[in-house]
Amino acid sequence: MKNVLINALLFILLSGCSILKSEKIYQGSYKEHNIELSFLNSKKGRIIINENDTIPFAYKIEKNRINPKTNKINDVEFYVYRFTINAEYELDFPIGFYEIGQKGGDLLQGNDGIILVRKRN
């Protein structure tokens, strides 16, 4: 009986750790770049460009009712992602995304028609 209890507790701890380590990954493309946006935790993440350049960033999510494209107030909530990237990195694409109606959904929309889709494991 003691071994069953120890194994059950070990299983619960190991399965809980895998949930905590889960990161959100969004993928898409812009012109000739393949872009992967990886949110490591609630404050930090990284951009992977063409599977070889990695750029770390800090971010925060702001909730508001102003549509980022039209600047008009709507009934639907928008979640705007604000990024902080070190100035030594030069990007060939605009970095700014928002979600409509829910945070942590399947699509991140950006300027110039960039759409990133959430990768499910």
SVG drawing of the C-alpha trace seen along z (x, -y; Angstrom):
<svg xmlns="http://www.w3.org/2000/svg" viewBox="-21 -56 44 58">
<polyline fill="none" stroke="black" stroke-width="0.4" points="0.0,0.0 2.9,-2.3 4.4,-1.9 1.1,-2.7 0.8,-5.9 4.4,-6.9 3.9,-6.1 0.6,-8.1 2.2,-11.2 5.2,-10.9 2.9,-10.7 0.9,-13.8 4.1,-15.8 5.6,-14.9 2.4,-15.5 2.0,-18.9 5.5,-20.0 4.9,-19.3 1.8,-21.6 3.7,-24.4 6.5,-24.3 4.1,-24.5 4.8,-27.4 2.6,-29.0 4.0,-28.9 2.5,-30.8 3.8,-30.4 3.4,-32.3 5.2,-34.0 5.8,-37.5 7.3,-38.0 10.4,-35.7 10.5,-35.1 9.2,-32.2 8.3,-33.6 7.8,-31.6 6.7,-33.5 7.2,-31.6 5.8,-32.8 7.9,-31.2 6.0,-32.6 3.8,-35.5 6.6,-38.1 9.2,-36.7 9.5,-35.0 11.5,-34.7 11.1,-35.2 12.6,-32.6 13.1,-33.8 13.7,-31.2 14.6,-28.6 18.1,-30.1 17.8,-33.7 16.5,-33.9 15.5,-37.2 14.5,-37.4 11.7,-39.8 9.7,-41.0 6.0,-41.6 2.8,-42.5 -0.8,-42.2 -3.2,-45.1 -7.0,-44.7 -9.1,-47.5 -12.1,-48.0 -10.5,-50.2 -10.0,-48.4 -6.3,-48.7 -7.0,-49.0 -9.8,-51.6 -9.1,-53.3 -12.9,-53.1 -14.5,-51.8 -16.2,-48.4 -18.2,-46.1 -15.7,-43.3 -12.5,-43.3 -9.1,-43.5 -5.9,-42.1 -2.9,-44.1 0.6,-42.6 3.3,-45.2 6.8,-44.0 10.2,-45.2 13.1,-44.1 16.7,-45.0 17.7,-47.8 20.7,-45.8 18.3,-43.6 17.0,-44.8 13.7,-43.3 12.5,-43.3 8.8,-43.1 6.5,-44.9 6.2,-43.5 2.8,-44.2 0.0,-41.8 -3.5,-41.7 -6.3,-39.2 -10.0,-39.7 -12.4,-38.5 -10.1,-36.2 -6.6,-36.1 -4.5,-33.0 -6.5,-32.1 -5.5,-30.4 -4.7,-33.6 -2.5,-36.6 -3.1,-39.3 -0.6,-42.0 0.0,-44.9 0.6,-44.5 -1.5,-41.3 0.7,-39.2 -1.3,-36.4 0.3,-33.9 -1.5,-30.6 -1.1,-28.8 0.8,-25.5 -0.8,-22.7 1.3,-19.9"/>
</svg>
